[in-house]
Structure formats: C-alpha cells, structure tokens
C-alpha cells in the first residue's frame, strides 16, 4: 500500500514550482485546496515529468495517461490551469 504524503510535504513540493515573485499567489491557492487536490497537482506534475520525452504532448494527453480523471475532469483541468498561472508558467492545451 502506498503512503500518502503529508499536507506540509505536498505544499512544500508544489511551492518549488513557483517563480520567486509569485510565491504568495501560490501559497494563497494551496492553503485553500483539499488534500485530494494537492495530491492531484503533485501527481499531475509528476506525470508531466515522466512523459516529458513525448513531443507536443498536451495537458489532456498527460492527464489521460497517468492520472485517472473520473467524473471531475473539468475541475482537475481548471485546478491545473490555475496552479500553472499562479506559478508563472503556461500549460499547453491543444
């Protein structure tokens, strides 16, 4: 059985993606997210790293390959987009 990371560990890992001038924006978002949402973001970013060798892979492709979407796909895409915006990077959607 896989262990679940603690909330502080997830937040710290996710903060690492923010540009220095955007840390407060990211902090404000992460503080209001549920543990499940934090875990999704961590899984999503991990998936992006693992499949980064694929050329022109869209966000939907990455999520579809490595993160089960379930009934809340729109919410997950919005969450990933908001996190990316606050961190100061762009998620390519095709």
C-alpha positions as CSV (number, residue, x, y, z in Angstrom):
1,X,0.0,0.0,0.0
2,X,1.4,3.4,-1.0
3,X,1.8,6.0,1.7
4,X,0.2,9.4,1.3
5,X,2.4,12.5,1.6
6,X,1.5,14.9,4.4
7,X,-0.1,18.2,3.6
8,X,3.1,20.2,4.5
9,X,5.2,18.0,2.3
10,X,2.9,18.4,-0.6
11,X,2.7,22.1,-0.2
12,X,6.5,22.4,0.1
13,X,7.0,20.3,-3.1
14,X,4.4,22.4,-5.0
15,X,5.9,25.7,-3.9
16,X,9.1,24.7,-5.6
17,X,7.3,25.2,-9.0
18,X,6.5,28.9,-8.3
19,X,8.7,31.7,-9.5
20,X,10.0,33.7,-6.6
21,X,7.8,36.7,-7.4
22,X,4.7,34.5,-7.4
23,X,5.2,32.6,-4.1
24,X,2.4,34.4,-2.3
25,X,-0.1,33.8,-5.1
26,X,0.7,30.1,-5.0
27,X,0.6,30.0,-1.2
28,X,-2.9,31.6,-1.2
29,X,-4.1,28.9,-3.6
30,X,-2.5,25.9,-1.9
31,X,-3.9,26.9,1.5
32,X,-7.5,26.6,0.3
33,X,-7.1,23.3,-1.5
34,X,-8.1,20.0,-0.1
35,X,-5.6,17.2,0.5
36,X,-7.0,15.4,-2.5
37,X,-6.5,18.4,-4.7
38,X,-2.9,18.8,-3.5
39,X,-2.3,15.2,-4.3
40,X,-3.8,15.6,-7.8
41,X,-1.4,18.5,-8.5
42,X,1.6,16.5,-7.3
43,X,0.5,13.5,-9.4
44,X,-0.1,15.8,-12.4
45,X,3.3,17.4,-12.2
46,X,5.0,14.1,-11.6
47,X,3.2,12.8,-14.7
48,X,4.4,15.8,-16.7
49,X,8.0,14.9,-15.7
50,X,7.6,11.2,-16.6
51,X,6.2,11.8,-20.0
52,X,8.2,14.8,-20.9
53,X,10.0,12.9,-23.6
54,X,6.9,12.8,-25.7
55,X,6.8,15.6,-28.4
56,X,3.9,18.1,-28.3
57,X,2.0,16.2,-25.6
58,X,-1.0,18.2,-24.5
59,X,-2.2,18.6,-20.9
60,X,-5.1,16.3,-21.7
61,X,-2.8,13.6,-23.0
62,X,-0.6,13.8,-19.9
63,X,-3.5,13.6,-17.5
64,X,-5.2,10.8,-19.6
65,X,-2.0,8.7,-19.5
66,X,-1.1,9.0,-15.9
67,X,-3.8,10.5,-13.7
68,X,-7.3,8.9,-13.5
69,X,-9.8,11.6,-14.4
70,X,-13.1,10.3,-13.1
71,X,-16.2,12.5,-13.1
72,X,-14.3,15.7,-12.2
73,X,-12.1,16.1,-15.2
74,X,-13.2,19.7,-15.8
75,X,-12.4,20.6,-12.2
76,X,-8.9,18.9,-12.4
77,X,-8.1,20.8,-15.6
78,X,-9.2,24.1,-14.1
79,X,-7.1,23.4,-11.0
80,X,-4.0,22.5,-13.0
81,X,-4.5,25.7,-15.1
82,X,-4.9,27.9,-12.1
83,X,-1.9,26.4,-10.4
84,X,0.2,26.9,-13.6
85,X,-1.0,30.5,-13.9
86,X,-0.1,31.4,-10.3
87,X,3.3,29.7,-10.7
88,X,4.0,31.7,-13.8
89,X,4.1,29.0,-16.4
90,X,1.8,28.0,-19.2
91,X,0.1,24.7,-19.8
92,X,-0.3,24.0,-23.5
93,X,-3.8,22.9,-24.5
94,X,-4.5,21.5,-27.9
